[in-house]
Amino acid sequence: SCDTVGIINTLPSLISSIESTEALKYLTGEPLDSCLTVVDIWDKDFRCIAVSQREGCPCCVNHNYEFLYTPQESVTVLCGRDAVQVTPLHKGEISLKSLAQKLALLGKVKETPHILFFSTDNFTMSIFCDGRAIIKGINDEKKAKSLYAQYVGF
């Protein structure tokens, strides 16, 4: 994974250049490449794998992207950061001020208009006003969900 091995630093600029060119094509009405580009930058190997619409596919044919609009809980280990991001099933505005008052009894709290920072001896939690949180000091998704439920309460 990028956490243990990393990526070669020239790859992101190469990929961003390719994607920027595709964006310019889109903006100027030019046809886009309909292939999946696979790059092995070390060996200078570039492959274009043809992709096409699948007949009857709700996304390809009908442009129905239901998965984008279905609320989902998400717990993601952030590669190389010793942290996990928790996105609750139902995002919505939470009162950072009232949460700060509750958490101040349990650890160190620092509040900004959009983020609440909560620290204990074992972890630091950055809680955003939409309910998301990044828990630093752990790499375990189950532990992150448990801490989120315990301290944020969703």
C-alpha contacts under 8 A as a table, 3 or more apart, distances in Angstrom:
res1	aa1	res2	aa2	distance
1	S	4	T	5.55
1	S	5	V	5.93
1	S	6	G	6.87
2	C	5	V	5.22
2	C	6	G	3.95
2	C	7	I	5.96
2	C	79	C	6.73
2	C	80	G	7.33
3	D	6	G	5.75
3	D	79	C	5.15
3	D	80	G	4.45
4	T	80	G	7.62
7	I	11	L	7.35
8	I	11	L	5.88
9	N	12	P	6.56
9	N	13	S	7.88
10	T	13	S	5.76
10	T	14	L	6.48
11	L	14	L	5.13
11	L	15	I	6.19
11	L	41	I	6.66
12	P	15	I	5.21
12	P	16	S	6.01
13	S	16	S	5.09
13	S	17	S	6.09
14	L	17	S	5.18
14	L	18	I	6.42
15	I	18	I	5.14
15	I	19	E	6.17
16	S	19	E	5.06
16	S	20	S	5.87
17	S	20	S	5.07
17	S	21	T	6.26
18	I	21	T	5.27
18	I	22	E	6.44
19	E	22	E	4.95
19	E	23	A	6.18
20	S	23	A	4.99
20	S	24	L	6.28
21	T	24	L	5.07
21	T	25	K	6.28
22	E	25	K	5.01
22	E	26	Y	6.23
22	E	32	L	6.39
22	E	33	D	7.66
23	A	26	Y	5.00
23	A	27	L	6.18
24	L	27	L	5.05
24	L	28	T	6.13
25	K	28	T	5.24
25	K	29	G	6.04
25	K	30	E	4.80
25	K	31	P	6.66
25	K	32	L	6.41
26	Y	29	G	5.20
26	Y	30	E	5.96
26	Y	31	P	7.13
26	Y	32	L	6.66
27	L	30	E	7.71
34	S	50	A	6.48
34	S	51	V	6.02
34	S	52	S	7.03
35	C	48	C	5.60
35	C	49	I	5.21
35	C	50	A	4.46
35	C	51	V	5.20
36	L	48	C	5.54
36	L	49	I	4.98
36	L	50	A	6.43
36	L	51	V	6.68
37	T	46	F	7.04
37	T	47	R	5.72
37	T	48	C	4.57
37	T	49	I	6.34
38	V	46	F	5.83
38	V	47	R	5.08
38	V	48	C	6.26
38	V	49	I	7.55
39	V	44	K	7.44
39	V	45	D	5.86
39	V	46	F	4.72
39	V	47	R	6.50
40	D	43	D	5.77
40	D	44	K	5.80
40	D	45	D	4.98
40	D	46	F	6.44
41	I	44	K	4.67
41	I	45	D	6.35
41	I	46	F	7.82
42	W	45	D	7.75
53	Q	57	C	7.43
53	Q	60	C	5.43
53	Q	61	V	7.03
54	R	57	C	5.44
54	R	60	C	6.60
54	R	61	V	7.64
55	E	60	C	7.92
55	E	61	V	7.02
56	G	60	C	7.86
56	G	61	V	6.37
57	C	60	C	5.29
57	C	61	V	5.62
57	C	62	N	7.28
58	P	61	V	5.68
58	P	62	N	5.04
58	P	63	H	6.29
58	P	64	N	5.41
58	P	65	Y	7.55
59	C	62	N	5.65
59	C	63	H	4.49
59	C	64	N	4.84
59	C	65	Y	5.62
60	C	63	H	5.80
60	C	64	N	7.97
65	Y	68	L	5.64
65	Y	69	Y	7.25
66	E	69	Y	5.39
66	E	70	T	6.26
67	F	70	T	5.32
71	P	89	L	5.77
71	P	90	H	6.53
72	Q	88	P	7.44
72	Q	89	L	4.93
72	Q	90	H	7.66
73	E	86	V	7.70
73	E	87	T	5.67
73	E	88	P	4.89
73	E	89	L	4.01
73	E	90	H	7.63
74	S	85	Q	7.80
74	S	86	V	5.83
74	S	87	T	4.94
74	S	88	P	6.62
74	S	89	L	7.38
75	V	84	V	6.83
75	V	85	Q	5.67
75	V	86	V	4.54
75	V	87	T	6.30
75	V	141	E	6.10
75	V	144	A	7.69
75	V	145	K	7.31
76	T	84	V	5.46
76	T	85	Q	5.19
76	T	86	V	6.61
76	T	141	E	6.82
77	V	82	D	7.88
77	V	83	A	6.09
77	V	84	V	4.29
77	V	85	Q	6.38
77	V	139	N	6.06
77	V	140	D	7.27
77	V	141	E	6.69
78	L	81	R	5.59
78	L	82	D	6.93
78	L	83	A	5.51
78	L	84	V	5.48
78	L	85	Q	6.84
79	C	82	D	7.41
79	C	83	A	7.89
81	R	136	K	7.64
82	D	136	K	5.92
82	D	137	G	5.48
82	D	138	I	5.68
82	D	139	N	5.64
83	A	134	I	6.60
83	A	135	I	5.38
83	A	136	K	4.14
83	A	137	G	5.77
83	A	138	I	5.39
83	A	139	N	5.61
84	V	134	I	5.64
84	V	135	I	5.28
84	V	136	K	6.60
84	V	138	I	6.77
84	V	139	N	6.07
84	V	140	D	7.30
84	V	141	E	6.69
84	V	144	A	6.48
85	Q	132	R	7.30
85	Q	133	A	5.70
85	Q	134	I	4.29
85	Q	135	I	6.29
85	Q	144	A	7.90
86	V	132	R	5.74
86	V	133	A	5.25
86	V	134	I	6.27
86	V	135	I	7.83
86	V	144	A	7.14
86	V	145	K	6.97
86	V	148	Y	7.43
87	T	91	K	7.33
87	T	131	G	6.88
87	T	132	R	4.62
87	T	133	A	6.66
88	P	91	K	5.77
88	P	131	G	6.56
88	P	132	R	6.44
88	P	154	F	6.92
91	K	130	D	5.70
91	K	131	G	5.68
91	K	132	R	7.44
92	G	129	C	7.72
92	G	130	D	4.87
92	G	131	G	6.20
93	E	129	C	5.44
93	E	130	D	4.65
93	E	131	G	6.60
94	I	129	C	5.38
94	I	130	D	6.19
94	I	131	G	6.13
95	S	98	S	5.57
95	S	99	L	6.30
95	S	129	C	6.93
96	L	99	L	5.02
96	L	100	A	5.85
96	L	111	E	7.69
96	L	114	H	7.88
96	L	115	I	7.43
96	L	116	L	6.27
96	L	127	I	7.98
96	L	128	F	7.89
96	L	129	C	6.32
97	K	100	A	5.08
97	K	101	Q	6.45
97	K	111	E	7.76
98	S	101	Q	5.15
98	S	102	K	6.46
99	L	102	K	5.14
99	L	103	L	6.09
99	L	152	V	7.36
100	A	103	L	5.10
100	A	104	A	5.84
100	A	109	V	6.48
100	A	110	K	7.93
100	A	111	E	7.22
100	A	116	L	6.99
101	Q	104	A	5.29
101	Q	105	L	7.29
102	K	105	L	6.06
102	K	106	L	7.62
103	L	106	L	5.17
103	L	107	G	6.30
103	L	108	K	7.78
103	L	109	V	6.92
103	L	118	F	7.15
103	L	151	Y	7.25
104	A	107	G	5.50
104	A	108	K	6.02
104	A	109	V	5.62
106	L	120	T	7.69
107	G	118	F	6.65
107	G	119	S	5.67
107	G	120	T	5.18
108	K	118	F	5.69
108	K	119	S	5.06
108	K	120	T	6.55
109	V	116	L	7.16
109	V	117	F	5.62
109	V	118	F	4.66
109	V	119	S	6.53
110	K	116	L	5.99
110	K	117	F	5.01
110	K	118	F	6.61
111	E	114	H	8.00
111	E	115	I	6.26
111	E	116	L	4.58
111	E	117	F	6.15
112	T	115	I	5.27
112	T	116	L	6.16
114	H	128	F	6.00
114	H	129	C	5.59
115	I	126	S	6.43
115	I	127	I	5.54
115	I	128	F	4.64
115	I	129	C	6.29
116	L	125	M	7.96
116	L	126	S	5.69
116	L	127	I	5.01
116	L	128	F	6.47
117	F	124	T	7.06
117	F	125	M	5.73
117	F	126	S	4.62
117	F	127	I	6.36
118	F	124	T	5.66
118	F	125	M	5.03
118	F	126	S	6.45
118	F	127	I	7.84
119	S	122	N	7.79
119	S	123	F	5.96
119	S	124	T	4.26
119	S	125	M	6.22
120	T	123	F	5.54
120	T	124	T	6.36
122	N	137	G	6.72
123	F	135	I	6.73
123	F	136	K	5.63
123	F	137	G	4.78
123	F	138	I	7.02
124	T	135	I	5.74
124	T	136	K	5.11
124	T	137	G	6.64
125	M	133	A	6.51
125	M	134	I	5.66
125	M	135	I	4.40
125	M	136	K	6.20
126	S	133	A	5.37
126	S	134	I	5.16
126	S	135	I	6.45
127	I	131	G	6.59
127	I	132	R	5.95
127	I	133	A	4.32
127	I	134	I	6.66
128	F	131	G	5.51
128	F	132	R	5.31
128	F	133	A	6.00
129	C	132	R	7.36
133	A	148	Y	7.67
135	I	138	I	6.86
135	I	144	A	6.76
138	I	143	K	7.71
138	I	144	A	7.34
139	N	144	A	7.91
140	D	143	K	5.33
140	D	144	A	6.20
141	E	144	A	4.98
141	E	145	K	6.25
142	K	145	K	5.16
142	K	146	S	6.20
143	K	146	S	5.02
143	K	147	L	6.12
144	A	147	L	5.16
144	A	148	Y	6.01
145	K	148	Y	5.06
145	K	149	A	6.10
146	S	149	A	5.19
146	S	150	Q	6.08
147	L	150	Q	4.98
147	L	151	Y	6.01
147	L	152	V	7.95
148	Y	151	Y	5.42
148	Y	152	V	5.30
148	Y	153	G	6.60
148	Y	154	F	7.30
149	A	152	V	5.62
149	A	153	G	4.43
149	A	154	F	5.45
150	Q	153	G	5.65
